Amino acid sequence: MPSFTKSSHFRFAKPLLVLALGAALATLAACGSDTTNGTGPMDVSGSYTLATVDGNTLPYTIPGTGDNVRVVTSATATLNTDNSYTVVASGTENGSDSQILTDAGTYTVSGSTVTFTSSTFGGSSYSAVATSSTITVTVPGPIVGSDNVTFSLVFDKAT
């Protein structure tokens, strides 16, 4: 019967450990860009309606806008299959109907992260987290004329 020393156990165990770690890393890498259906990057194209701003329902008064009072009453985001997008937010400014924000540009998807690059705001980028029914976007305050650092916007996908 062969005698195994500690070093001979390690000699056999080390390749098995490397193989097991390699398989685990390959599995994790394959899952990195999966969607809920496991077929690759998430398809986020479609039309979305703004549901909340910083956890508040609409209408939402944008804080930190100086002498102007801006109230968002609705917003729609359209993400096209060619990776372009548009966003239009309507409401009031100082009591008069106004288009609070318009934005357009391109987006990329990596796993559940969506990165928007605005052609309207000089190439500014902002990111979002997508699920099958919502997109939660963090946008810089200056985009809507606020001195707030950021806003968290939750958009629900239209059915």
C-alpha positions in Angstrom: 0.0 0.0 0.0 1.5 3.4 -1.0 2.2 5.8 1.7 1.0 9.4 1.2 2.8 12.3 2.9 1.4 15.7 3.4 3.3 17.0 0.4 2.0 14.2 -1.9 -1.6 15.1 -0.8 -1.0 18.7 -1.7 0.5 17.7 -5.1 -2.8 15.9 -5.9 -5.1 18.5 -4.3 -3.5 21.5 -5.9 -4.5 20.7 -9.5 -8.0 19.8 -8.3 -8.3 23.1 -6.4 -7.1 25.0 -9.5 -9.6 23.1 -11.7 -12.5 23.8 -9.2 -11.6 27.5 -8.9 -11.3 27.8 -12.7 -14.8 26.3 -13.2 -16.2 28.6 -10.5 -14.7 31.7 -12.1 -16.0 30.6 -15.6 -19.5 30.2 -14.2 -19.4 33.6 -12.5 -18.1 35.2 -15.7 -20.8 33.7 -17.7 -23.4 35.0 -15.3 -22.0 38.5 -15.4 -24.1 39.8 -18.3 -27.1 37.5 -17.9 -30.6 38.7 -17.8 -33.5 37.2 -16.0 -33.8 34.7 -18.8 -30.1 33.9 -19.1 -29.6 34.8 -22.7 -27.2 37.7 -22.6 -27.5 41.5 -22.1 -30.9 42.6 -20.8 -33.3 44.0 -23.4 -34.3 47.3 -21.9 -35.9 48.8 -25.0 -39.4 50.2 -24.6 -41.3 53.1 -23.1 -41.1 54.0 -19.4 -43.2 56.3 -17.3 -41.7 58.2 -14.3 -43.2 56.8 -11.1 -41.2 58.4 -8.3 -38.4 60.9 -7.6 -36.4 60.2 -4.5 -39.1 58.0 -3.3 -41.9 60.6 -3.8 -44.8 60.2 -6.2 -45.6 62.9 -8.7 -46.2 65.8 -8.8 -42.7 66.5 -7.5 -41.3 69.9 -6.6 -37.6 70.0 -7.5 -35.7 71.4 -4.6 -32.7 73.8 -4.9 -33.8 75.6 -8.0 -33.3 79.2 -6.7 -36.0 81.6 -7.5 -37.7 79.2 -9.9 -40.3 76.7 -8.7 -40.2 73.7 -11.0 -42.8 70.9 -10.5 -42.5 67.6 -12.5 -46.0 66.2 -13.3 -45.0 63.5 -15.8 -42.0 62.1 -17.6 -41.5 59.5 -20.3 -38.3 57.7 -21.3 -38.1 55.8 -24.6 -35.2 53.4 -25.1 -35.0 52.3 -28.7 -33.6 49.0 -29.9 -30.7 50.8 -31.7 -29.5 51.9 -28.2 -30.7 55.5 -28.6 -33.0 57.1 -26.0 -35.1 60.2 -25.4 -36.5 61.6 -22.1 -39.2 64.2 -21.9 -40.4 65.6 -18.5 -43.3 68.0 -18.3 -44.7 70.1 -15.5 -44.8 73.7 -14.4 -42.2 76.4 -13.9 -43.4 79.3 -11.6 -46.9 78.1 -12.2 -46.8 78.0 -16.0 -46.9 74.8 -18.1 -43.4 73.9 -19.0 -41.2 71.3 -20.5 -38.9 70.7 -17.5 -36.4 68.5 -19.2 -35.6 67.0 -22.6 -32.7 64.7 -23.1 -31.5 62.3 -25.8 -28.5 60.2 -26.5 -27.3 56.6 -26.5 -27.2 53.9 -23.9 -25.3 50.7 -23.2 -26.2 47.7 -21.1 -24.0 45.5 -19.0 -25.9 42.9 -17.0 -28.5 45.0 -15.2 -26.6 48.3 -15.4 -27.6 50.8 -18.1 -25.3 53.7 -18.8 -26.8 56.7 -20.6 -24.6 59.1 -22.5 -26.4 62.4 -23.2 -25.9 64.2 -26.5 -28.1 67.0 -25.1 -25.9 67.7 -22.1 -22.4 67.5 -23.8 -21.7 63.8 -23.4 -22.6 63.7 -19.7 -23.2 60.1 -18.4 -25.5 58.7 -15.8 -26.3 55.2 -14.8 -29.3 53.1 -14.0 -30.2 49.7 -12.7 -32.8 47.8 -14.7 -35.2 45.0 -13.9 -37.7 43.4 -16.2 -40.3 46.1 -15.2 -38.4 49.2 -13.9 -35.3 51.3 -14.5 -33.9 53.2 -11.5 -31.8 56.1 -12.7 -29.5 58.4 -10.7 -29.2 61.7 -12.5 -27.1 64.8 -11.6 -29.2 67.7 -10.1 -27.8 70.3 -12.5 -29.6 68.6 -15.4 -32.9 69.8 -14.0 -31.4 73.1 -12.7 -31.1 72.0 -9.1 -28.2 72.4 -6.7 -29.0 68.9 -5.3 -26.1 66.6 -6.1 -28.3 63.8 -7.5 -31.9 62.5 -7.9 -33.1 58.9 -7.9 -35.8 58.4 -10.6 -37.8 55.2 -10.8 -39.4 54.6 -14.2 -42.0 51.8 -14.7 -42.1 50.0 -18.1 -45.3 50.6 -20.0 -47.2 47.4 -20.7 
